[in-house]
């Protein structure tokens, strides 16, 4: 087991039934970002995949957070 040095606000990753929305701007921003957020499995700190997509899927960022 190793510890990752991740400098995020851990309040954003708290599982209290729902995940908070994390929005990253796409590199090629066309004005809107579609945010897809999956619920936590349970409240013990398992976050599912958080995927940020904009209307034009070209040059968008993708985030996968596993806790």
VOKE-764238 format. One record per residue: y, x, z of N, C-alpha, C in turn; residue number from 0; residue in one letter. Coordinates in nm, 4 decimals. Atoms other than C-alpha are relative to their C-alpha. Layout:
[r [Y X Z] [Y X Z] [Y X Z] NUM A],
...
This chain:
[r [-0.1200 0.0843 0.0000] [0.0000 0.0000 0.0000] [0.1244 0.0874 0.0000] 0 X],
[r [-0.1244 -0.0749 0.0052] [0.3413 0.1278 -0.0896] [0.1160 -0.0959 0.0056] 1 X],
[r [-0.1200 0.0814 -0.0189] [0.6903 0.0058 -0.0269] [0.0952 0.0252 -0.1154] 2 X],
[r [-0.0953 -0.0134 0.1092] [0.9221 -0.0619 -0.3162] [0.1419 -0.0087 0.0548] 3 X],
[r [-0.1403 0.0056 -0.0387] [1.2881 0.0114 -0.2738] [0.0729 -0.0923 -0.0967] 4 X],
[r [-0.0662 0.0977 0.0853] [1.4322 -0.3047 -0.4222] [0.1234 -0.0506 0.0722] 5 X],
[r [-0.1247 0.0376 -0.0640] [1.7959 -0.3675 -0.3451] [0.0450 -0.1367 -0.0526] 6 X],
[r [-0.0395 0.1368 0.0313] [1.8138 -0.7432 -0.3793] [0.0347 -0.0709 0.1298] 7 X],
[r [-0.0238 0.0844 -0.1151] [1.9436 -1.0078 -0.1472] [-0.1274 -0.0806 0.0231] 8 X],
[r [0.1305 0.0615 -0.0210] [1.6161 -1.1197 0.0042] [0.0100 -0.1497 0.0268] 9 X],
[r [-0.0173 0.1432 -0.0129] [1.7642 -1.4617 0.0730] [-0.0286 -0.0697 -0.1327] 10 X],
[r [0.0273 0.0581 0.1300] [1.7275 -1.5171 -0.2995] [-0.1501 -0.0173 -0.0228] 11 X],
[r [0.1434 0.0017 0.0235] [1.3531 -1.4624 -0.2728] [-0.0769 -0.0721 0.1102] 12 X],
[r [0.0683 0.0738 -0.1055] [1.2809 -1.6748 0.0291] [-0.0677 -0.1230 -0.0589] 13 X],
[r [0.0740 0.1162 0.0491] [1.0165 -1.9369 -0.0391] [0.0072 -0.1100 0.1039] 14 X],
[r [-0.0114 0.1131 -0.0906] [1.1153 -2.2593 0.1267] [-0.0329 -0.1265 -0.0779] 15 X],
[r [0.0360 0.1127 0.0847] [0.9452 -2.4882 -0.1208] [0.0412 0.0222 -0.1444] 16 X],
[r [-0.0500 -0.0256 0.1341] [1.1567 -2.3908 -0.4190] [0.0602 0.1405 -0.0051] 17 X],
[r [-0.0661 -0.1285 0.0202] [1.2762 -2.0648 -0.5625] [0.1461 -0.0226 -0.0332] 18 X],
[r [-0.1388 0.0027 0.0431] [1.6414 -1.9965 -0.5955] [0.0076 0.0406 -0.1466] 19 X],
[r [-0.0164 -0.0310 0.1415] [1.7700 -1.9663 -0.9501] [0.0668 0.1358 -0.0132] 20 X],
[r [-0.0585 -0.1308 0.0287] [1.8316 -1.6133 -1.0683] [0.0358 0.0024 -0.1477] 21 X],
[r [-0.0482 0.0058 0.1373] [2.0445 -1.6045 -1.3819] [0.0449 0.1392 -0.0424] 22 X],
[r [-0.0454 -0.1239 0.0620] [2.0731 -1.2923 -1.5918] [0.0559 -0.0316 -0.1369] 23 X],
[r [-0.0587 0.0225 0.1312] [2.3014 -1.2886 -1.8912] [-0.0814 0.0757 -0.1047] 24 X],
[r [0.0722 -0.0646 0.1089] [2.1303 -1.2142 -2.2178] [0.0886 0.1043 -0.0655] 25 X],
[r [-0.0764 -0.1021 0.0700] [2.2316 -0.9084 -2.4134] [0.0773 -0.0624 -0.1158] 26 X],
[r [-0.0667 0.0700 0.1096] [2.3110 -1.1348 -2.7094] [0.0297 -0.1409 0.0466] 27 X],
[r [-0.0319 0.1277 -0.0617] [2.4857 -1.4187 -2.5338] [0.0658 -0.0903 -0.1020] 28 X],
[r [-0.0562 0.0963 0.0929] [2.5513 -1.7271 -2.7427] [0.0652 -0.1147 0.0749] 29 X],
[r [-0.0754 0.0989 -0.0755] [2.7076 -1.9265 -2.4630] [-0.0809 -0.0702 0.1069] 30 X],
[r [0.0797 0.0732 -0.0967] [2.4174 -2.0880 -2.2805] [-0.1239 0.0795 0.0360] 31 X],
[r [0.1241 -0.0607 -0.0456] [2.1279 -1.9605 -2.0753] [-0.0916 -0.1089 0.0527] 32 X],
[r [0.0986 0.0923 -0.0536] [1.8163 -2.1683 -2.0224] [-0.0799 0.0713 0.1061] 33 X],
[r [0.0667 -0.0637 -0.1128] [1.6670 -2.0913 -1.6853] [-0.1255 -0.0782 0.0330] 34 X],
[r [0.1272 0.0601 -0.0369] [1.3019 -2.1598 -1.6143] [-0.0462 0.0648 0.1293] 35 X],
[r [0.0385 -0.0529 -0.1297] [1.2053 -2.1233 -1.2514] [-0.1250 -0.0723 0.0473] 36 X],
[r [0.1233 0.0573 -0.0515] [0.8550 -2.1772 -1.1203] [0.0038 -0.0042 0.1519] 37 X],
[r [0.0018 0.0148 -0.1441] [0.7898 -2.2966 -0.7681] [-0.0889 0.1067 0.0630] 38 X],
[r [0.0868 -0.0899 -0.0745] [0.6354 -2.0805 -0.5022] [-0.1354 -0.0668 0.0218] 39 X],
[r [0.1295 0.0545 -0.0334] [0.2668 -2.1189 -0.4358] [0.0025 -0.0567 0.1410] 40 X],
[r [-0.0145 0.0451 -0.1377] [0.3352 -2.1421 -0.0666] [0.1126 0.0799 0.0629] 41 X],
[r [-0.1183 -0.0575 -0.0630] [0.5894 -2.0288 0.1870] [-0.0274 0.1357 0.0639] 42 X],
[r [0.0290 -0.1308 -0.0570] [0.4322 -1.6911 0.2573] [0.0572 0.1114 -0.0862] 43 X],
[r [-0.0707 -0.1034 0.0741] [0.6439 -1.5111 0.0028] [-0.0567 0.0307 -0.1358] 44 X],
[r [0.0490 -0.0228 0.1351] [0.4688 -1.5521 -0.3303] [0.0940 -0.0686 -0.0981] 45 X],
[r [-0.0857 0.0550 0.1040] [0.7195 -1.5952 -0.6090] [-0.0718 0.0099 -0.1332] 46 X],
[r [0.0569 -0.0004 0.1340] [0.5975 -1.6917 -0.9506] [0.0960 0.0673 -0.0973] 47 X],
[r [-0.0790 -0.0688 0.1021] [0.7444 -1.5678 -1.2761] [0.1331 -0.0707 -0.0178] 48 X],
[r [-0.1329 0.0527 0.0272] [1.1146 -1.6126 -1.3229] [0.0425 0.0507 -0.1372] 49 X],
[r [-0.0317 -0.0378 0.1374] [1.2047 -1.6161 -1.6914] [0.1342 -0.0592 -0.0385] 50 X],
[r [-0.1303 0.0449 0.0467] [1.5572 -1.6350 -1.8232] [0.0038 0.0102 -0.1517] 51 X],
[r [-0.0111 0.0008 0.1455] [1.5989 -1.7383 -2.1852] [0.1285 -0.0712 -0.0396] 52 X],
[r [-0.1157 0.0699 0.0526] [1.9059 -1.8310 -2.3819] [-0.0421 -0.0784 -0.1232] 53 X],
[r [0.0318 0.0851 0.1138] [1.9267 -2.0697 -2.6751] [-0.0551 0.0828 -0.1158] 54 X],
[r [0.0515 -0.0906 0.1011] [1.8832 -1.7830 -2.9170] [-0.0855 0.1038 0.0712] 55 X],
[r [0.0921 -0.0824 -0.0768] [1.5750 -1.5992 -2.7969] [0.0073 0.1472 -0.0382] 56 X],
[r [-0.0128 -0.1394 0.0419] [1.6898 -1.2762 -2.9602] [0.0783 0.0765 0.1053] 57 X],
[r [-0.0702 -0.0881 -0.0913] [1.7811 -1.0066 -2.7125] [0.0155 -0.0572 0.1389] 58 X],
[r [-0.0102 0.0567 -0.1328] [1.7129 -1.2037 -2.3972] [-0.0736 0.0872 0.1007] 59 X],
[r [0.0626 -0.0759 -0.1070] [1.6163 -1.0568 -2.0647] [-0.1125 -0.0810 0.0610] 60 X],
[r [0.1111 0.0654 -0.0687] [1.2954 -1.1336 -1.8851] [-0.0227 0.0689 0.1330] 61 X],
[r [0.0207 -0.0543 -0.1336] [1.2357 -1.0914 -1.5136] [-0.1315 -0.0531 0.0537] 62 X],
[r [0.1217 0.0393 -0.0693] [0.9019 -1.0958 -1.3378] [0.0085 0.0547 0.1411] 63 X],
[r [-0.0142 -0.0395 -0.1401] [0.9278 -1.0932 -0.9610] [-0.1266 -0.0372 0.0732] 64 X],
[r [0.1217 0.0239 -0.0752] [0.6138 -1.0575 -0.7560] [0.0206 0.0431 0.1442] 65 X],
[r [-0.0151 -0.0299 -0.1416] [0.6299 -1.0768 -0.3783] [-0.1176 -0.0566 0.0760] 66 X],
